[in-house]
């Protein structure tokens, strides 16, 4: 039984994928092999969120009685010596997911699951299947729409996010006073996530909540920001190579949160925390006077 690669997109990753899939298919325990994600759409190069650097979501189905043997697969053999590093993302009694880096720089999410538990949650491209019933389940239309990462903003929660920003920002005085300047960089990075969240609410009237940062979770947020703001890197990309630059970044963040925060207070009808901002700014001005 030969594999069918005709529906794969014309991307550089496809050449390596064909070799790896063919190697895996030689093992009779592999009852089905398919790809999901952007490659599973059949034309990944046409999708805005899939390009030359898309991960390959490769999936295998094996008999339940053999799944345990696949808990520690010989990735060197399966990937022809091309796997240079991997990590296990999750594992349960019915499936597991490995994240792999190949020597080509390509990333693979290799999912291995038992035949009886196969239920693709999105469109996929079946490369090969030895079980007709399984093949039918893999090719059934998937009607579930992707869950939106956005939610309606809660005014009280948005106000608290702004307060949280000012409380965190107030700690910069202590850190700088103690000469722990590199620690400021970490604080500024945390502040940038807050600024991006506030920008998103301002841009589209929707909140992302407290995202766990990843390419997939941040992509809709960043795209919404880029459609609304011309130069977000003017704030997010400000350098912090010296103590003076760090202090300038702190003030730039504060000015932006003050600006967009007040706009959101009007937009969502909540009271902007004026006293909190004023207290932090007064404390900062006192600190700066000592710096001179």
N, C-alpha and C positions, 0 to 999 in steps of 0.2 A: 504494500500500500504506500503510495507516494504522497508527499506533502504538497499542498497547494499554496503557492506564494503569490498568486496572481492579483490578490486584493490588497497587497501591502503597498504603502506609499513609496514613491521614488525618492528615498532619502539615503544618506550615507550609512545610517545605522542598519538599513535593511540587508546589506551585503553580509554583515556579521551575524545578524539575526538568522538568516537562512542557514548559515553554517552551524550555528549553535542548535537551532531547531532540528536540523537533520541529525546532528549528533545525539540529541536527546531521544529522537524518534527511534533510534536503533534499539533502545531498551523497550522490550515488549511490555514492561510494567506500566509504561506511559500509555494510558488508554486514550487520552486526548491532549492536544496541545493547541493553545490559542493565545491571542493577544487582546488586551483591553486598552483602556485609555485612548490617547490620541491616535495611536496606531490601530486601535480597534475600530476607528471610524473608516478605515480603508483609504484615507487620503490626508494623512496628518499634515503634509506640507501646505494644505489649503486652509488650515485652521489657525486662527490668530494666537491661540495658546499652545501651538505645537510647531516646532521648527527644527533646525539642524541639531538642536541640543535637547530634544525631547527624550525623556526616559522611555524605556521599553518595558511595558507591563506584560511580562510573559507568564502564562499560567499553564499548569500541568494537572491532570487528573490521574490518580493512581488507585489501585484497589485499597479498600480500607485495611485489609490484612497486611498490606505492605507499607502503609503510611509511616509507621514508626521507623522503618529502615531509611526513610528519606529525611529523618530529623537531622542527620549529619551527612548530607550528600557530599560526594567527592567533587567539589566545585572545580578543582583543577582539571579533572578528567572531563566533566560535563561541559566545561567552557573552554576546552582545548588549551589549557594553560593561560588563558587570557584574563582570568579573574585575579586581581591584585589585592583586593580587600572586600570584606563583606560584613554586614551586621544583620542580626535577626530583629525584625520589627515586631513580630508577634507570633505566638504559637498557641494552639488549643488542640483539643482531641480530634478535630476534623480537618484542620488546615494549618499552614504556616506561611510566613512571608519573609523573604530575605531581600536585602538591599545590597546590590553588588556594584563594584567599580571594575571595569575592564581596562586593559592596557591601552585601549583606543581612546579612553576618556569617557566612553559611553556608560550610562547608568542603567542597571536592570533591576526591576522589582519582580523577583521570581516567586510566584505563589504556587504552592503545592497543596492540593486538597484531595480528599477521597472522592471516588466516583459518585457515591450516593448523595454526597452533600453539595455537588456542583450546582450553583445557581447564580449565573453572572448577573451582576447588578447594573450592567450597562452594555451598550452594543459592543460586540466583539467580532474578531475575524478568526474563524476556525482554520487552523493550518492543517490539522489532521485529527481524525477520530476513528477508533477501532470499534466503537459501540454505536449502532444505529439509534438506539433510544437516547443515548447521551448526546449524539449529534443533533437530534431534534430539539432537545432542551437548550442546547447552546445557540441554536439558530432561531429560536422563537423571538419574535419582536419584543423589545424592552420598551414599555410605555412609561415607566417612572421618569418623571422630570427631575433634573438635578435640584437639590435643595439649595435655596438661596443663602448666601452667607450673611445677608443683611436682615436687620430687624428694625422695627419702629423704635426710635429713640425714646427712652424714659427720661423726662426732664429732670427728675430728682437724681437719677443716676449720672446724667451728663454733668449736672452741677457738682456732684461728688467727685467726678473725674477731674474737674477743674481745680477743686480744692486739693485733691491728691497731688496734682502737679505742683501747686504752690508749697505744699508741705515738703515735698521732695526737694524742690528747688531751694528751700530755705537751708538745707543741709550743706549747700556748697560753701557757705561761710566757714563752718566747722572744718570741712575737709581742706580747704585752702589754707586756713589758719595753721593747721597741723602739718602743712607741707606735703600733703598726700595728693598732689596735683593729678597724677594719672588716674586716680579714682574718680575725678570729675568727669572724665571721658565716659565712664560707665553710666554715671548719672545722666549725662546728656543723651546717651543712647536710649535710655528708658523714657526720657522726656519726649524724644522724637516719636516714639510709638503713640504717646498721648496726643501729640500734635497731629499725627496722621489720622488718628481716630476722630478728632474734632474736625479736621478738614473734610473727612468723608461725610460726616453728618451735615456740615455746612453745604457741601457740594451737591449731595443727592437727597438730603433729608432722611437718610437711613444710617443706622449704627451697625458697626461690625461686632460690638461687644468686646470682651477681652480675648482677642485672638491668640492662639498658639502660633507663633510665627513659622511659616513655611512658604515655599514658592506658591503652592496651590492656594493657601488661605489668604495670602497677601495680594495675589494678582488682581482680584476684582477690586480690592480697596485702592491699590495703586493706580489702576486704570481709571477709576472714578475721579481720583485726585488729579491725574494728568489731563483729564478732559475739562477740568474746572480751573486749575491753577497753571499758569504759564511756566513758572520757574520754581517749583518746590525745592529744588536743590540749592536755591539761594539761602534757604534756612537749614535744610537737612544736611547740606554738604559743607557747611562752614568749617574751616580747619581749626584744630585745637592743638597746635604745635608748641605754643608757649603759654605761660601763665596769663599773659594779656589776651591772647586769642581765646583761651578758655573763658575768661571773664566776659569777653565780648559775646561769645556764644550763649552764655547764661542769660545775658540781657536780651539778646535777640529772641531766644525762646520765650522769655517772659513777655516781651512786647507782642509776639505773635499770639500767645495764649490769651493775653489780655484783649487783643483785637477780636479774634475769632470767638472767644468766650463771651464777650459782650454781645456780639452778633447773634450767637446761639441763644443767649438769655432772652433776647427779644423774640427770636424765631420760635422758641419753645415755651415761652412764658414762664421763666423761673428767675429768681433773684440772683444776680451775679454776686459772688462773694467779695465785695469791695473791701471789706475790713481785712480779709485774709491777705489779699494782694497788697494792700497798703502796709500792713505789718511786715510782710516779707521784704518789701522794697525799702522801708525805713531801716530795717535790720541790715540790709545789704549796703545802703548808703553809709551807715555807721562803720561797717567793716571796711569799705573802700577808703574812707577818710583816714583810717589807721594804716592802710596799705601805703599811702603816700608818705 
